[in-house]
Amino acid sequence: MRRTEFYELLHGEFGAVRGDALLRDHVVPTLAGRTGAQALAAGVDPRAVWRALCAEFDVPRTRW
C-alpha cells in the first residue's frame, strides 16, 4: 500500500483532523507501543499500520 492510499483510507474513515490526530497521538500496542506516525517513520508497511488502527478502533473488517 502506498502512503497516499493509506492517507486516503485514514481520512475517509476517521476524517482528516481526527485521523491525523490518531496517527500522531494514539499509541497502538500492536505497533510495538508506537503511534502510527512513529511506526511509519520506522519503516513499518502502511498496510500494517492501517490494519492496526482499524483493529484498535473497531473498524469493520470489510473496510480494512
N, C-alpha and C positions, 0 to 999 in steps of 0.2 A: 504494500500500500504506500502510495506517495503521501508526503506530508500535506499536500494540497487537498487530497481526498480526505485525509484524517481531519483536517480543519473543517471541511465542508460537512462531514458527518457530525463532528463535535458541535458546531454551531447550529446545525439543523436539529439536533436532538435537544440541546440544552439552551440554545440562544447564544449569541455572540458574547455578551457580557458574562453571563453565568458560566458558560463553557470555558472561557478564558480564565475565569477565577478558579474553577475546579481544577483546571490543568495546572495552574500556578500554585495553588494553596492547599489542595487536598492531598494528604499523604495516603497512598494506596499500599496496604500491606503486601499484596501480591507483586508489587513492583519493587520488592526489596526495601520497603519502607520509604520509598521516594515519592515525590509528586510526579505527575505525568510529565511535566516540563523537565524535571531532573532526569527522568528515565529517557526521554527523547534526546536530551543533551548527552547522555551517556552512551547513546547508540542503540537503544532498545528499538526494535521494529515498531513503527507507528501502529500496525495492526494489533500487536500485543498490548500496547498502551490503550488503544481503543477498547479492546475486549475487557481489559482490567477495569476501566472506567464504567463500562456497561454493566459488568457484574457487580461492581461496588454500588451502583445506583439503580439496580433492578430494572434495567432497560430490557424489554422483551427480546429474547434471542433472535427473533425474526429481523431485528434491526441491527444486529451485530455485524 
